[in-house]
Amino acid sequence: MSKVNLDWESLGFAYQPISQRYVANFKDGKWGKGGLTDNANVVLNECSGILQYCQQVFEGLKAYKTKDGRTVTFRPDQNAKRMVDSAKRIEMPPVPEEMFMEAVDEVVRANKDWIPPFESGGALYLRPYLFATGPVIGVKPSDEYQFRLFGTPVGNYFKNGVKPITVCVADFDRAAPRGTGNIKAGLNYAMSLYPYILAHQNGFDENMYLDPASRTYVEETGGANILFVTKDGTLVTPKSNSILPSITRRSLITIAEDMLGMKVEHRPVKFSEVGDFAEAGLCGTAAVICPVGKIVDRANNKEICLPSGMDEMGPVLTKLYKTLRGIQMCEIEGPKGWIHEVK
Ligand SMILES: *Cc1c(COP(=O)(O)O)cnc(C)c1O
């Protein structure tokens, strides 16, 4: 395979097909042997479960180069476990954790020339997903499924510098109290697209969703958990059954408590408290932490300007960001088992 020649510095976040992807099929009640393919297309029956009743779950993680030339992924076992939980909730056969881990390693190895160099700050974004292939017309779970995992090279999220964003309180709800907000499923994204486009049309970067039952508590955005820091430096993260358990957020909580000696509160957060916080940010695999400078509640004509401002990330989130990035890049020693080297 020839070394690919991409302009690593100007990569954004867009799909770019690369050499190999992993495919495995579930049929007759069991998983078949998975393997690599160079075929980026999927051929489906017109009545397959994914096309009719939207049985699909997915994950997102990154493989990247460290300064000393190693190729690593960050806590892929947590993605494997979360995809098992997601699959169960919509009656899909979970992908065995060993198969998930094998797929990650095989795809990374087979596409090593597509991993952006360390200096670029980019990564090979990996997208594992599971969907119903078997036909269903009466409403029931499908009998057949496919698990795929592809990679696509992405650029440095902050290549133009870290810039705080403005979020608005969404007029719509993301997830019902006992619904599917806590699993990573495409269906949670389909319904977020309309409010997402609306937010952009109104000049905002993201939507902040409130709890649908009372619309008084903070949940998360369409694709990232929310972090707050109090004026005395406590990390506060919203707790609710309909928030997706972000691996980034859980890792930041561990870092804050065990490495930085910070106080952490993982609890329901009232929207009415938000004006008292010193810093706010979004967290997820894509950016690790993206600072929020302003939160606008249009329905009540209210604008909350975080004291950390619109020019930079606040000091506490910066410290958390640098520590997690340092661990991911193998420049800081993190908790055991967080770094998975692909050899
Ligand atoms: C994927 C996702 C996140 C972030 O999770 P990470 O594991 O940190 O990448 C947050 N919220 C939603 C709704 C998501 O789908």
The ligand as an SDF file (V2000), in Angstrom:
LIG
                    3D

 15 15  0  0  0  0  0  0  0  0999 V2000
  -21.3490   10.2920   21.8130 C   0  0  0  0  0  0  0  0  0  0  0  0
  -22.1450   11.2560   22.6160 C   0  0  0  0  0  0  0  0  0  0  0  0
  -21.5550   12.0090   23.6580 C   0  0  0  0  0  0  0  0  0  0  0  0
  -20.0760   11.9890   23.9650 C   0  0  0  0  0  0  0  0  0  0  0  0
  -19.6350   10.7490   24.4050 O   0  0  0  0  0  0  0  0  0  0  0  0
  -18.0710   10.4060   24.4110 P   0  0  0  0  0  0  0  0  0  0  0  0
  -18.0350    8.9810   24.8360 O   0  0  0  0  0  0  0  0  0  0  0  0
  -17.4200   11.3030   25.3900 O   0  0  0  0  0  0  0  0  0  0  0  0
  -17.5780   10.6390   23.0310 O   0  0  0  0  0  0  0  0  0  0  0  0
  -22.3810   12.8300   24.3980 C   0  0  0  0  0  0  0  0  0  0  0  0
  -23.7050   12.9510   24.1410 N   0  0  0  0  0  0  0  0  0  0  0  0
  -24.2960   12.2430   23.1400 C   0  0  0  0  0  0  0  0  0  0  0  0
  -25.7490   12.4160   22.9140 C   0  0  0  0  0  0  0  0  0  0  0  0
  -23.5360   11.3870   22.3510 C   0  0  0  0  0  0  0  0  0  0  0  0
  -24.1300   10.7030   21.3670 O   0  0  0  0  0  0  0  0  0  0  0  0
  1  2  1  0
  2  3  1  0
  2 14  2  0
  3  4  1  0
  3 10  2  0
  4  5  1  0
  5  6  1  0
  6  7  2  0
  6  8  1  0
  6  9  1  0
 10 11  1  0
 11 12  2  0
 12 13  1  0
 12 14  1  0
 14 15  1  0
M  END
$$$$
